[in-house]
Amino acid sequence: MEKARAVLERLDRIDGLREGEAPPAVLLAEVRALLCEAEEWVRAEPSDRAGEALELSREALAAGEREAVDLLVGR
């Protein structure tokens, strides 16, 4: 449960940063940390929920990286 709680807390933190319009680099760092925490959760407690959280984290990371690149190249 501790790993799941860490993932949920990280998601809350990311939501707060998004609402506060944090810079993309800050959000990207949080999403990377989320991915690491989700991977730890999957290893500690294999389940469908953990796997879904991991996949969503990977998708968010990919989207964040695309957004950061777009901002850097002025798209």
PDB file of N, H, CA, C and O in Angstrom:
ATOM      1  N   MET A   1       0.809  -1.198   0.000  1.00  0.00           N
ATOM      2  CA  MET A   1       0.000   0.000   0.000  1.00  0.00           C
ATOM      3  C   MET A   1       0.851   1.261   0.000  1.00  0.00           C
ATOM      4  O   MET A   1       0.432   2.297  -0.516  1.00  0.00           O
ATOM      5  N   GLU A   2       2.045   1.176   0.577  1.00  0.00           N
ATOM      6  H   GLU A   2       2.385   0.334   0.996  1.00  0.00           H
ATOM      7  CA  GLU A   2       2.910   2.350   0.645  1.00  0.00           C
ATOM      8  C   GLU A   2       3.290   2.840  -0.751  1.00  0.00           C
ATOM      9  O   GLU A   2       3.302   4.043  -1.010  1.00  0.00           O
ATOM     10  N   LYS A   3       3.596   1.915  -1.638  1.00  0.00           N
ATOM     11  H   LYS A   3       3.586   0.937  -1.428  1.00  0.00           H
ATOM     12  CA  LYS A   3       3.965   2.286  -3.011  1.00  0.00           C
ATOM     13  C   LYS A   3       2.785   2.916  -3.740  1.00  0.00           C
ATOM     14  O   LYS A   3       2.951   3.896  -4.466  1.00  0.00           O
ATOM     15  N   ALA A   4       1.603   2.359  -3.550  1.00  0.00           N
ATOM     16  H   ALA A   4       1.468   1.563  -2.961  1.00  0.00           H
ATOM     17  CA  ALA A   4       0.404   2.919  -4.183  1.00  0.00           C
ATOM     18  C   ALA A   4       0.147   4.323  -3.653  1.00  0.00           C
ATOM     19  O   ALA A   4      -0.216   5.219  -4.415  1.00  0.00           O
ATOM     20  N   ARG A   5       0.329   4.517  -2.370  1.00  0.00           N
ATOM     21  H   ARG A   5       0.623   3.789  -1.751  1.00  0.00           H
ATOM     22  CA  ARG A   5       0.117   5.836  -1.764  1.00  0.00           C
ATOM     23  C   ARG A   5       1.100   6.851  -2.341  1.00  0.00           C
ATOM     24  O   ARG A   5       0.726   7.996  -2.594  1.00  0.00           O
ATOM     25  N   ALA A   6       2.343   6.447  -2.550  1.00  0.00           N
ATOM     26  H   ALA A   6       2.647   5.517  -2.345  1.00  0.00           H
ATOM     27  CA  ALA A   6       3.345   7.346  -3.129  1.00  0.00           C
ATOM     28  C   ALA A   6       2.944   7.779  -4.537  1.00  0.00           C
ATOM     29  O   ALA A   6       3.116   8.939  -4.913  1.00  0.00           O
ATOM     30  N   VAL A   7       2.408   6.838  -5.310  1.00  0.00           N
ATOM     31  H   VAL A   7       2.268   5.896  -5.005  1.00  0.00           H
ATOM     32  CA  VAL A   7       1.957   7.156  -6.667  1.00  0.00           C
ATOM     33  C   VAL A   7       0.800   8.153  -6.611  1.00  0.00           C
ATOM     34  O   VAL A   7       0.780   9.128  -7.363  1.00  0.00           O
ATOM     35  N   LEU A   8      -0.151   7.912  -5.731  1.00  0.00           N
ATOM     36  H   LEU A   8      -0.135   7.120  -5.120  1.00  0.00           H
ATOM     37  CA  LEU A   8      -1.298   8.823  -5.627  1.00  0.00           C
ATOM     38  C   LEU A   8      -0.866  10.210  -5.168  1.00  0.00           C
ATOM     39  O   LEU A   8      -1.371  11.214  -5.669  1.00  0.00           O
ATOM     40  N   GLU A   9       0.052  10.272  -4.229  1.00  0.00           N
ATOM     41  H   GLU A   9       0.462   9.456  -3.822  1.00  0.00           H
ATOM     42  CA  GLU A   9       0.548  11.576  -3.762  1.00  0.00           C
ATOM     43  C   GLU A   9       1.272  12.314  -4.881  1.00  0.00           C
ATOM     44  O   GLU A   9       1.124  13.527  -5.028  1.00  0.00           O
ATOM     45  N   ARG A  10       2.050  11.584  -5.666  1.00  0.00           N
ATOM     46  H   ARG A  10       2.170  10.599  -5.547  1.00  0.00           H
ATOM     47  CA  ARG A  10       2.754  12.211  -6.790  1.00  0.00           C
ATOM     48  C   ARG A  10       1.755  12.734  -7.818  1.00  0.00           C
ATOM     49  O   ARG A  10       1.940  13.821  -8.366  1.00  0.00           O
ATOM     50  N   LEU A  11       0.700  11.968  -8.081  1.00  0.00           N
ATOM     51  H   LEU A  11       0.549  11.085  -7.635  1.00  0.00           H
ATOM     52  CA  LEU A  11      -0.329  12.428  -9.014  1.00  0.00           C
ATOM     53  C   LEU A  11      -0.998  13.705  -8.515  1.00  0.00           C
ATOM     54  O   LEU A  11      -1.252  14.618  -9.301  1.00  0.00           O
ATOM     55  N   ASP A  12      -1.282  13.775  -7.232  1.00  0.00           N
ATOM     56  H   ASP A  12      -1.076  13.033  -6.594  1.00  0.00           H
ATOM     57  CA  ASP A  12      -1.865  14.993  -6.650  1.00  0.00           C
ATOM     58  C   ASP A  12      -0.914  16.175  -6.816  1.00  0.00           C
ATOM     59  O   ASP A  12      -1.342  17.275  -7.163  1.00  0.00           O
ATOM     60  N   ARG A  13       0.372  15.947  -6.570  1.00  0.00           N
ATOM     61  H   ARG A  13       0.720  15.053  -6.288  1.00  0.00           H
ATOM     62  CA  ARG A  13       1.371  17.002  -6.708  1.00  0.00           C
ATOM     63  C   ARG A  13       1.423  17.490  -8.158  1.00  0.00           C
ATOM     64  O   ARG A  13       1.503  18.694  -8.405  1.00  0.00           O
ATOM     65  N   ILE A  14       1.378  16.569  -9.106  1.00  0.00           N
ATOM     66  H   ILE A  14       1.313  15.591  -8.905  1.00  0.00           H
ATOM     67  CA  ILE A  14       1.405  16.931 -10.522  1.00  0.00           C
ATOM     68  C   ILE A  14       0.169  17.738 -10.881  1.00  0.00           C
ATOM     69  O   ILE A  14       0.271  18.735 -11.597  1.00  0.00           O
ATOM     70  N   ASP A  15      -0.999  17.326 -10.395  1.00  0.00           N
ATOM     71  H   ASP A  15      -1.081  16.517  -9.814  1.00  0.00           H
ATOM     72  CA  ASP A  15      -2.225  18.093 -10.652  1.00  0.00           C
ATOM     73  C   ASP A  15      -2.098  19.515 -10.130  1.00  0.00           C
ATOM     74  O   ASP A  15      -2.485  20.467 -10.808  1.00  0.00           O
ATOM     75  N   GLY A  16      -1.555  19.660  -8.928  1.00  0.00           N
ATOM     76  H   GLY A  16      -1.241  18.886  -8.377  1.00  0.00           H
ATOM     77  CA  GLY A  16      -1.370  20.995  -8.354  1.00  0.00           C
ATOM     78  C   GLY A  16      -0.422  21.846  -9.183  1.00  0.00           C
ATOM     79  O   GLY A  16      -0.660  23.037  -9.381  1.00  0.00           O
ATOM     80  N   LEU A  17       0.647  21.237  -9.664  1.00  0.00           N
ATOM     81  H   LEU A  17       0.840  20.269  -9.503  1.00  0.00           H
ATOM     82  CA  LEU A  17       1.598  21.962 -10.499  1.00  0.00           C
ATOM     83  C   LEU A  17       0.970  22.373 -11.826  1.00  0.00           C
ATOM     84  O   LEU A  17       1.214  23.475 -12.318  1.00  0.00           O
ATOM     85  N   ARG A  18       0.164  21.492 -12.400  1.00  0.00           N
ATOM     86  H   ARG A  18      -0.034  20.597 -12.000  1.00  0.00           H
ATOM     87  CA  ARG A  18      -0.516  21.815 -13.660  1.00  0.00           C
ATOM     88  C   ARG A  18      -1.475  22.973 -13.465  1.00  0.00           C
ATOM     89  O   ARG A  18      -1.524  23.891 -14.284  1.00  0.00           O
ATOM     90  N   GLU A  19      -2.238  22.932 -12.381  1.00  0.00           N
ATOM     91  H   GLU A  19      -2.198  22.186 -11.716  1.00  0.00           H
ATOM     92  CA  GLU A  19      -3.177  24.013 -12.101  1.00  0.00           C
ATOM     93  C   GLU A  19      -2.439  25.334 -11.870  1.00  0.00           C
ATOM     94  O   GLU A  19      -2.936  26.403 -12.224  1.00  0.00           O
ATOM     95  N   GLY A  20      -1.263  25.248 -11.279  1.00  0.00           N
ATOM     96  H   GLY A  20      -0.859  24.379 -10.992  1.00  0.00           H
ATOM     97  CA  GLY A  20      -0.444  26.427 -11.037  1.00  0.00           C
ATOM     98  C   GLY A  20       0.374  26.839 -12.244  1.00  0.00           C
ATOM     99  O   GLY A  20       1.188  27.758 -12.161  1.00  0.00           O
ATOM    100  N   GLU A  21       0.165  26.172 -13.356  1.00  0.00           N
ATOM    101  H   GLU A  21      -0.496  25.425 -13.424  1.00  0.00           H
ATOM    102  CA  GLU A  21       0.859  26.446 -14.615  1.00  0.00           C
ATOM    103  C   GLU A  21       2.382  26.402 -14.448  1.00  0.00           C
ATOM    104  O   GLU A  21       3.098  27.304 -14.882  1.00  0.00           O
ATOM    105  N   ALA A  22       2.844  25.347 -13.818  1.00  0.00           N
ATOM    106  H   ALA A  22       2.262  24.614 -13.465  1.00  0.00           H
ATOM    107  CA  ALA A  22       4.282  25.142 -13.637  1.00  0.00           C
ATOM    108  C   ALA A  22       4.954  24.985 -14.995  1.00  0.00           C
ATOM    109  O   ALA A  22       4.320  24.545 -15.954  1.00  0.00           O
ATOM    110  N   PRO A  23       6.220  25.337 -15.080  1.00  0.00           N
ATOM    111  CA  PRO A  23       6.942  25.173 -16.345  1.00  0.00           C
ATOM    112  C   PRO A  23       6.991  23.696 -16.760  1.00  0.00           C
ATOM    113  O   PRO A  23       6.991  22.806 -15.911  1.00  0.00           O
ATOM    114  N   PRO A  24       7.032  23.452 -18.060  1.00  0.00           N
ATOM    115  CA  PRO A  24       7.066  22.073 -18.552  1.00  0.00           C
ATOM    116  C   PRO A  24       8.198  21.250 -17.961  1.00  0.00           C
ATOM    117  O   PRO A  24       8.017  20.061 -17.699  1.00  0.00           O
ATOM    118  N   ALA A  25       9.355  21.849 -17.746  1.00  0.00           N
ATOM    119  H   ALA A  25       9.503  22.814 -17.959  1.00  0.00           H
ATOM    120  CA  ALA A  25      10.494  21.091 -17.206  1.00  0.00           C
ATOM    121  C   ALA A  25      10.193  20.570 -15.804  1.00  0.00           C
ATOM    122  O   ALA A  25      10.601  19.465 -15.445  1.00  0.00           O
ATOM    123  N   VAL A  26       9.483  21.362 -15.019  1.00  0.00           N
ATOM    124  H   VAL A  26       9.151  22.259 -15.310  1.00  0.00           H
ATOM    125  CA  VAL A  26       9.115  20.943 -13.661  1.00  0.00           C
ATOM    126  C   VAL A  26       8.125  19.792 -13.732  1.00  0.00           C
ATOM    127  O   VAL A  26       8.265  18.802 -13.013  1.00  0.00           O
ATOM    128  N   LEU A  27       7.127  19.918 -14.594  1.00  0.00           N
ATOM    129  H   LEU A  27       7.013  20.722 -15.178  1.00  0.00           H
ATOM    130  CA  LEU A  27       6.142  18.841 -14.754  1.00  0.00           C
ATOM    131  C   LEU A  27       6.803  17.573 -15.267  1.00  0.00           C
ATOM    132  O   LEU A  27       6.494  16.475 -14.805  1.00  0.00           O
ATOM    133  N   LEU A  28       7.693  17.721 -16.203  1.00  0.00           N
ATOM    134  H   LEU A  28       7.944  18.613 -16.578  1.00  0.00           H
ATOM    135  CA  LEU A  28       8.376  16.560 -16.766  1.00  0.00           C
ATOM    136  C   LEU A  28       9.185  15.833 -15.699  1.00  0.00           C
ATOM    137  O   LEU A  28       9.196  14.602 -15.666  1.00  0.00           O
ATOM    138  N   ALA A  29       9.851  16.567 -14.840  1.00  0.00           N
ATOM    139  H   ALA A  29       9.842  17.567 -14.867  1.00  0.00           H
ATOM    140  CA  ALA A  29      10.617  15.946 -13.754  1.00  0.00           C
ATOM    141  C   ALA A  29       9.691  15.173 -12.820  1.00  0.00           C
ATOM    142  O   ALA A  29      10.034  14.080 -12.369  1.00  0.00           O
ATOM    143  N   GLU A  30       8.524  15.735 -12.530  1.00  0.00           N
ATOM    144  H   GLU A  30       8.245  16.623 -12.897  1.00  0.00           H
ATOM    145  CA  GLU A  30       7.564  15.052 -11.666  1.00  0.00           C
ATOM    146  C   GLU A  30       7.008  13.794 -12.336  1.00  0.00           C
ATOM    147  O   GLU A  30       6.802  12.775 -11.676  1.00  0.00           O
ATOM    148  N   VAL A  31       6.769  13.868 -13.631  1.00  0.00           N
ATOM    149  H   VAL A  31       6.936  14.696 -14.166  1.00  0.00           H
ATOM    150  CA  VAL A  31       6.255  12.695 -14.354  1.00  0.00           C
ATOM    151  C   VAL A  31       7.319  11.600 -14.399  1.00  0.00           C
ATOM    152  O   VAL A  31       6.996  10.416 -14.298  1.00  0.00           O
ATOM    153  N   ARG A  32       8.571  11.985 -14.549  1.00  0.00           N
ATOM    154  H   ARG A  32       8.833  12.947 -14.631  1.00  0.00           H
ATOM    155  CA  ARG A  32       9.652  10.988 -14.516  1.00  0.00           C
ATOM    156  C   ARG A  32       9.704  10.302 -13.147  1.00  0.00           C
ATOM    157  O   ARG A  32       9.866   9.085 -13.055  1.00  0.00           O
ATOM    158  N   ALA A  33       9.565  11.103 -12.090  1.00  0.00           N
ATOM    159  H   ALA A  33       9.433  12.091 -12.164  1.00  0.00           H
ATOM    160  CA  ALA A  33       9.556  10.529 -10.743  1.00  0.00           C
ATOM    161  C   ALA A  33       8.339   9.622 -10.559  1.00  0.00           C
ATOM    162  O   ALA A  33       8.423   8.579  -9.911  1.00  0.00           O
ATOM    163  N   LEU A  34       7.215  10.032 -11.134  1.00  0.00           N
ATOM    164  H   LEU A  34       7.147  10.880 -11.660  1.00  0.00           H
ATOM    165  CA  LEU A  34       6.001   9.215 -11.066  1.00  0.00           C
ATOM    166  C   LEU A  34       6.226   7.871 -11.738  1.00  0.00           C
ATOM    167  O   LEU A  34       5.815   6.833 -11.218  1.00  0.00           O
ATOM    168  N   LEU A  35       6.867   7.892 -12.873  1.00  0.00           N
ATOM    169  H   LEU A  35       7.200   8.735 -13.295  1.00  0.00           H
ATOM    170  CA  LEU A  35       7.145   6.646 -13.591  1.00  0.00           C
ATOM    171  C   LEU A  35       7.996   5.715 -12.746  1.00  0.00           C
ATOM    172  O   LEU A  35       7.728   4.515 -12.685  1.00  0.00           O
ATOM    173  N   CYS A  36       9.012   6.248 -12.098  1.00  0.00           N
ATOM    174  H   CYS A  36       9.229   7.223 -12.147  1.00  0.00           H
ATOM    175  CA  CYS A  36       9.861   5.421 -11.222  1.00  0.00           C
ATOM    176  C   CYS A  36       9.049   4.830 -10.073  1.00  0.00           C
ATOM    177  O   CYS A  36       9.190   3.653  -9.741  1.00  0.00           O
ATOM    178  N   GLU A  37       8.200   5.658  -9.472  1.00  0.00           N
ATOM    179  H   GLU A  37       8.086   6.614  -9.741  1.00  0.00           H
ATOM    180  CA  GLU A  37       7.378   5.172  -8.356  1.00  0.00           C
ATOM    181  C   GLU A  37       6.377   4.122  -8.826  1.00  0.00           C
ATOM    182  O   GLU A  37       6.128   3.141  -8.125  1.00  0.00           O
ATOM    183  N   ALA A  38       5.809   4.324 -10.005  1.00  0.00           N
ATOM    184  H   ALA A  38       6.012   5.121 -10.574  1.00  0.00           H
ATOM    185  CA  ALA A  38       4.856   3.345 -10.533  1.00  0.00           C
ATOM    186  C   ALA A  38       5.559   2.023 -10.827  1.00  0.00           C
ATOM    187  O   ALA A  38       4.997   0.957 -10.576  1.00  0.00           O
ATOM    188  N   GLU A  39       6.770   2.079 -11.349  1.00  0.00           N
ATOM    189  H   GLU A  39       7.227   2.945 -11.553  1.00  0.00           H
ATOM    190  CA  GLU A  39       7.530   0.857 -11.605  1.00  0.00           C
ATOM    191  C   GLU A  39       7.818   0.117 -10.304  1.00  0.00           C
ATOM    192  O   GLU A  39       7.717  -1.108 -10.251  1.00  0.00           O
ATOM    193  N   GLU A  40       8.177   0.858  -9.253  1.00  0.00           N
ATOM    194  H   GLU A  40       8.259   1.854  -9.296  1.00  0.00           H
ATOM    195  CA  GLU A  40       8.415   0.239  -7.944  1.00  0.00           C
ATOM    196  C   GLU A  40       7.138  -0.424  -7.431  1.00  0.00           C
ATOM    197  O   GLU A  40       7.185  -1.515  -6.862  1.00  0.00           O
ATOM    198  N   TRP A  41       6.010   0.230  -7.632  1.00  0.00           N
ATOM    199  H   TRP A  41       5.971   1.116  -8.094  1.00  0.00           H
ATOM    200  CA  TRP A  41       4.718  -0.305  -7.189  1.00  0.00           C
ATOM    201  C   TRP A  41       4.422  -1.616  -7.902  1.00  0.00           C
ATOM    202  O   TRP A  41       3.999  -2.589  -7.277  1.00  0.00           O
ATOM    203  N   VAL A  42       4.643  -1.639  -9.207  1.00  0.00           N
ATOM    204  H   VAL A  42       4.987  -0.849  -9.715  1.00  0.00           H
ATOM    205  CA  VAL A  42       4.375  -2.853  -9.990  1.00  0.00           C
ATOM    206  C   VAL A  42       5.245  -4.007  -9.501  1.00  0.00           C
ATOM    207  O   VAL A  42       4.779  -5.141  -9.396  1.00  0.00           O
ATOM    208  N   ARG A  43       6.509  -3.714  -9.205  1.00  0.00           N
ATOM    209  H   ARG A  43       6.888  -2.793  -9.291  1.00  0.00           H
ATOM    210  CA  ARG A  43       7.396  -4.768  -8.714  1.00  0.00           C
ATOM    211  C   ARG A  43       6.979  -5.252  -7.325  1.00  0.00           C
ATOM    212  O   ARG A  43       7.050  -6.444  -7.027  1.00  0.00           O
ATOM    213  N   ALA A  44       6.543  -4.313  -6.481  1.00  0.00           N
ATOM    214  H   ALA A  44       6.486  -3.345  -6.723  1.00  0.00           H
ATOM    215  CA  ALA A  44       6.186  -4.662  -5.099  1.00  0.00           C
ATOM    216  C   ALA A  44       4.810  -5.318  -5.001  1.00  0.00           C
ATOM    217  O   ALA A  44       4.606  -6.227  -4.196  1.00  0.00           O
ATOM    218  N   GLU A  45       3.868  -4.853  -5.824  1.00  0.00           N
ATOM    219  H   GLU A  45       4.034  -4.115  -6.478  1.00  0.00           H
ATOM    220  CA  GLU A  45       2.488  -5.326  -5.734  1.00  0.00           C
ATOM    221  C   GLU A  45       1.917  -5.537  -7.133  1.00  0.00           C
ATOM    222  O   GLU A  45       1.095  -4.740  -7.584  1.00  0.00           O
ATOM    223  N   PRO A  46       2.332  -6.581  -7.817  1.00  0.00           N
ATOM    224  CA  PRO A  46       1.799  -6.791  -9.169  1.00  0.00           C
ATOM    225  C   PRO A  46       0.272  -6.862  -9.164  1.00  0.00           C
ATOM    226  O   PRO A  46      -0.323  -7.681  -8.463  1.00  0.00           O
ATOM    227  N   SER A  47      -0.340  -6.003  -9.944  1.00  0.00           N
ATOM    228  H   SER A  47       0.143  -5.337 -10.513  1.00  0.00           H
ATOM    229  CA  SER A  47      -1.796  -5.998 -10.062  1.00  0.00           C
ATOM    230  C   SER A  47      -2.192  -5.233 -11.315  1.00  0.00           C
ATOM    231  O   SER A  47      -1.367  -4.562 -11.934  1.00  0.00           O
ATOM    232  N   ASP A  48      -3.458  -5.340 -11.678  1.00  0.00           N
ATOM    233  H   ASP A  48      -4.128  -5.885 -11.174  1.00  0.00           H
ATOM    234  CA  ASP A  48      -3.952  -4.590 -12.833  1.00  0.00           C
ATOM    235  C   ASP A  48      -3.869  -3.087 -12.589  1.00  0.00           C
ATOM    236  O   ASP A  48      -3.496  -2.334 -13.488  1.00  0.00           O
ATOM    237  N   ARG A  49      -4.213  -2.645 -11.380  1.00  0.00           N
ATOM    238  H   ARG A  49      -4.516  -3.257 -10.650  1.00  0.00           H
ATOM    239  CA  ARG A  49      -4.173  -1.209 -11.063  1.00  0.00           C
ATOM    240  C   ARG A  49      -2.762  -0.667 -11.178  1.00  0.00           C
ATOM    241  O   ARG A  49      -2.555   0.417 -11.725  1.00  0.00           O
ATOM    242  N   ALA A  50      -1.799  -1.403 -10.672  1.00  0.00           N
ATOM    243  H   ALA A  50      -1.967  -2.283 -10.228  1.00  0.00           H
ATOM    244  CA  ALA A  50      -0.413  -0.951 -10.749  1.00  0.00           C
ATOM    245  C   ALA A  50       0.040  -0.886 -12.203  1.00  0.00           C
ATOM    246  O   ALA A  50       0.701   0.070 -12.607  1.00  0.00           O
ATOM    247  N   GLY A  51      -0.307  -1.881 -12.973  1.00  0.00           N
ATOM    248  H   GLY A  51      -0.844  -2.658 -12.644  1.00  0.00           H
ATOM    249  CA  GLY A  51       0.050  -1.892 -14.391  1.00  0.00           C
ATOM    250  C   GLY A  51      -0.580  -0.746 -15.154  1.00  0.00           C
ATOM    251  O   GLY A  51       0.061  -0.143 -16.015  1.00  0.00           O
ATOM    252  N   GLU A  52      -1.832  -0.441 -14.845  1.00  0.00           N
ATOM    253  H   GLU A  52      -2.353  -0.931 -14.146  1.00  0.00           H
ATOM    254  CA  GLU A  52      -2.512   0.686 -15.482  1.00  0.00           C
ATOM    255  C   GLU A  52      -1.834   2.001 -15.112  1.00  0.00           C
ATOM    256  O   GLU A  52      -1.647   2.864 -15.969  1.00  0.00           O
ATOM    257  N   ALA A  53      -1.469   2.157 -13.858  1.00  0.00           N
ATOM    258  H   ALA A  53      -1.620   1.455 -13.162  1.00  0.00           H
ATOM    259  CA  ALA A  53      -0.791   3.377 -13.411  1.00  0.00           C
ATOM    260  C   ALA A  53       0.548   3.528 -14.115  1.00  0.00           C
ATOM    261  O   ALA A  53       0.928   4.632 -14.504  1.00  0.00           O
ATOM    262  N   LEU A  54       1.255   2.434 -14.277  1.00  0.00           N
ATOM    263  H   LEU A  54       0.946   1.537 -13.961  1.00  0.00           H
ATOM    264  CA  LEU A  54       2.542   2.466 -14.965  1.00  0.00           C
ATOM    265  C   LEU A  54       2.358   2.895 -16.417  1.00  0.00           C
ATOM    266  O   LEU A  54       3.104   3.737 -16.918  1.00  0.00           O
ATOM    267  N   GLU A  55       1.381   2.327 -17.083  1.00  0.00           N
ATOM    268  H   GLU A  55       0.775   1.643 -16.676  1.00  0.00           H
ATOM    269  CA  GLU A  55       1.137   2.683 -18.491  1.00  0.00           C
ATOM    270  C   GLU A  55       0.732   4.151 -18.616  1.00  0.00           C
ATOM    271  O   GLU A  55       1.203   4.841 -19.520  1.00  0.00           O
ATOM    272  N   LEU A  56      -0.124   4.635 -17.732  1.00  0.00           N
ATOM    273  H   LEU A  56      -0.506   4.074 -16.997  1.00  0.00           H
ATOM    274  CA  LEU A  56      -0.514   6.046 -17.764  1.00  0.00           C
ATOM    275  C   LEU A  56       0.684   6.950 -17.507  1.00  0.00           C
ATOM    276  O   LEU A  56       0.792   8.017 -18.111  1.00  0.00           O
ATOM    277  N   SER A  57       1.577   6.538 -16.625  1.00  0.00           N
ATOM    278  H   SER A  57       1.489   5.671 -16.135  1.00  0.00           H
ATOM    279  CA  SER A  57       2.784   7.317 -16.347  1.00  0.00           C
ATOM    280  C   SER A  57       3.662   7.389 -17.586  1.00  0.00           C
ATOM    281  O   SER A  57       4.198   8.447 -17.917  1.00  0.00           O
ATOM    282  N   ARG A  58       3.802   6.276 -18.258  1.00  0.00           N
ATOM    283  H   ARG A  58       3.366   5.417 -17.990  1.00  0.00           H
ATOM    284  CA  ARG A  58       4.620   6.266 -19.482  1.00  0.00           C
ATOM    285  C   ARG A  58       4.014   7.163 -20.551  1.00  0.00           C
ATOM    286  O   ARG A  58       4.739   7.883 -21.237  1.00  0.00           O
ATOM    287  N   GLU A  59       2.700   7.129 -20.700  1.00  0.00           N
ATOM    288  H   GLU A  59       2.111   6.544 -20.143  1.00  0.00           H
ATOM    289  CA  GLU A  59       2.029   7.986 -21.671  1.00  0.00           C
ATOM    290  C   GLU A  59       2.198   9.459 -21.311  1.00  0.00           C
ATOM    291  O   GLU A  59       2.439  10.289 -22.188  1.00  0.00           O
ATOM    292  N   ALA A  60       2.074   9.784 -20.035  1.00  0.00           N
ATOM    293  H   ALA A  60       1.878   9.109 -19.323  1.00  0.00           H
ATOM    294  CA  ALA A  60       2.233  11.167 -19.593  1.00  0.00           C
ATOM    295  C   ALA A  60       3.656  11.651 -19.839  1.00  0.00           C
ATOM    296  O   ALA A  60       3.864  12.792 -20.250  1.00  0.00           O
ATOM    297  N   LEU A  61       4.629  10.791 -19.589  1.00  0.00           N
ATOM    298  H   LEU A  61       4.460   9.864 -19.255  1.00  0.00           H
ATOM    299  CA  LEU A  61       6.024  11.151 -19.822  1.00  0.00           C
ATOM    300  C   LEU A  61       6.249  11.432 -21.305  1.00  0.00           C
ATOM    301  O   LEU A  61       6.880  12.427 -21.659  1.00  0.00           O
ATOM    302  N   ALA A  62       5.745  10.575 -22.157  1.00  0.00           N
ATOM    303  H   ALA A  62       5.232   9.766 -21.870  1.00  0.00           H
ATOM    304  CA  ALA A  62       5.905  10.769 -23.598  1.00  0.00           C
ATOM    305  C   ALA A  62       5.243  12.069 -24.045  1.00  0.00           C
ATOM    306  O   ALA A  62       5.814  12.814 -24.842  1.00  0.00           O
ATOM    307  N   ALA A  63       4.051  12.344 -23.541  1.00  0.00           N
ATOM    308  H   ALA A  63       3.587  11.740 -22.894  1.00  0.00           H
ATOM    309  CA  ALA A  63       3.342  13.579 -23.899  1.00  0.00           C
ATOM    310  C   ALA A  63       4.104  14.794 -23.388  1.00  0.00           C
ATOM    311  O   ALA A  63       4.211  15.800 -24.089  1.00  0.00           O
ATOM    312  N   GLY A  64       4.630  14.709 -22.179  1.00  0.00           N
ATOM    313  H   GLY A  64       4.543  13.891 -21.609  1.00  0.00           H
ATOM    314  CA  GLY A  64       5.384  15.815 -21.611  1.00  0.00           C
ATOM    315  C   GLY A  64       6.656  16.095 -22.376  1.00  0.00           C
ATOM    316  O   GLY A  64       7.024  17.253 -22.569  1.00  0.00           O
ATOM    317  N   GLU A  65       7.327  15.056 -22.813  1.00  0.00           N
ATOM    318  H   GLU A  65       7.028  14.115 -22.657  1.00  0.00           H
ATOM    319  CA  GLU A  65       8.550  15.241 -23.587  1.00  0.00           C
ATOM    320  C   GLU A  65       8.233  15.894 -24.926  1.00  0.00           C
ATOM    321  O   GLU A  65       8.981  16.753 -25.393  1.00  0.00           O
ATOM    322  N   ARG A  66       7.127  15.491 -25.544  1.00  0.00           N
ATOM    323  H   ARG A  66       6.519  14.793 -25.165  1.00  0.00           H
ATOM    324  CA  ARG A  66       6.741  16.119 -26.816  1.00  0.00           C
ATOM    325  C   ARG A  66       6.425  17.596 -26.606  1.00  0.00           C
ATOM    326  O   ARG A  66       6.821  18.440 -27.411  1.00  0.00           O
ATOM    327  N   GLU A  67       5.711  17.908 -25.522  1.00  0.00           N
ATOM    328  H   GLU A  67       5.390  17.222 -24.869  1.00  0.00           H
ATOM    329  CA  GLU A  67       5.364  19.302 -25.226  1.00  0.00           C
ATOM    330  C   GLU A  67       6.616  20.129 -24.965  1.00  0.00           C
ATOM    331  O   GLU A  67       6.718  21.262 -25.434  1.00  0.00           O
ATOM    332  N   ALA A  68       7.555  19.582 -24.230  1.00  0.00           N
ATOM    333  H   ALA A  68       7.473  18.662 -23.849  1.00  0.00           H
ATOM    334  CA  ALA A  68       8.801  20.305 -23.938  1.00  0.00           C
ATOM    335  C   ALA A  68       9.566  20.583 -25.222  1.00  0.00           C
ATOM    336  O   ALA A  68      10.095  21.680 -25.403  1.00  0.00           O
ATOM    337  N   VAL A  69       9.631  19.611 -26.108  1.00  0.00           N
ATOM    338  H   VAL A  69       9.202  18.720 -25.962  1.00  0.00           H
ATOM    339  CA  VAL A  69      10.315  19.809 -27.390  1.00  0.00           C
ATOM    340  C   VAL A  69       9.609  20.881 -28.212  1.00  0.00           C
ATOM    341  O   VAL A  69      10.259  21.742 -28.806  1.00  0.00           O
ATOM    342  N   ASP A  70       8.285  20.830 -28.247  1.00  0.00           N
ATOM    343  H   ASP A  70       7.757  20.131 -27.765  1.00  0.00           H
ATOM    344  CA  ASP A  70       7.515  21.834 -28.981  1.00  0.00           C
ATOM    345  C   ASP A  70       7.804  23.238 -28.465  1.00  0.00           C
ATOM    346  O   ASP A  70       7.954  24.175 -29.250  1.00  0.00           O
ATOM    347  N   LEU A  71       7.881  23.381 -27.142  1.00  0.00           N
ATOM    348  H   LEU A  71       7.759  22.620 -26.505  1.00  0.00           H
ATOM    349  CA  LEU A  71       8.168  24.688 -26.549  1.00  0.00           C
ATOM    350  C   LEU A  71       9.577  25.152 -26.900  1.00  0.00           C
ATOM    351  O   LEU A  71       9.804  26.332 -27.167  1.00  0.00           O
ATOM    352  N   LEU A  72      10.517  24.218 -26.896  1.00  0.00           N
ATOM    353  H   LEU A  72      10.333  23.259 -26.679  1.00  0.00           H
ATOM    354  CA  LEU A  72      11.908  24.570 -27.192  1.00  0.00           C
ATOM    355  C   LEU A  72      12.103  25.009 -28.633  1.00  0.00           C
ATOM    356  O   LEU A  72      12.899  25.907 -28.904  1.00  0.00           O
ATOM    357  N   VAL A  73      11.385  24.386 -29.560  1.00  0.00           N
ATOM    358  H   VAL A  73      10.738  23.656 -29.339  1.00  0.00           H
ATOM    359  CA  VAL A  73      11.558  24.733 -30.979  1.00  0.00           C
ATOM    360  C   VAL A  73      10.547  25.775 -31.433  1.00  0.00           C
ATOM    361  O   VAL A  73      10.537  26.164 -32.601  1.00  0.00           O
ATOM    362  N   GLY A  74       9.706  26.225 -30.526  1.00  0.00           N
ATOM    363  H   GLY A  74       9.714  25.910 -29.577  1.00  0.00           H
ATOM    364  CA  GLY A  74       8.768  27.303 -30.837  1.00  0.00           C
ATOM    365  C   GLY A  74       7.588  26.909 -31.679  1.00  0.00           C
ATOM    366  O   GLY A  74       7.119  27.696 -32.501  1.00  0.00           O
ATOM    367  N   ARG A  75       7.102  25.709 -31.491  1.00  0.00           N
ATOM    368  H   ARG A  75       7.483  25.070 -30.823  1.00  0.00           H
ATOM    369  CA  ARG A  75       5.917  25.253 -32.248  1.00  0.00           C
ATOM    370  C   ARG A  75       4.670  25.758 -31.604  1.00  0.00           C
ATOM    371  O   ARG A  75       3.571  25.485 -32.087  1.00  0.00           O
TER     372      ARG A  75
END
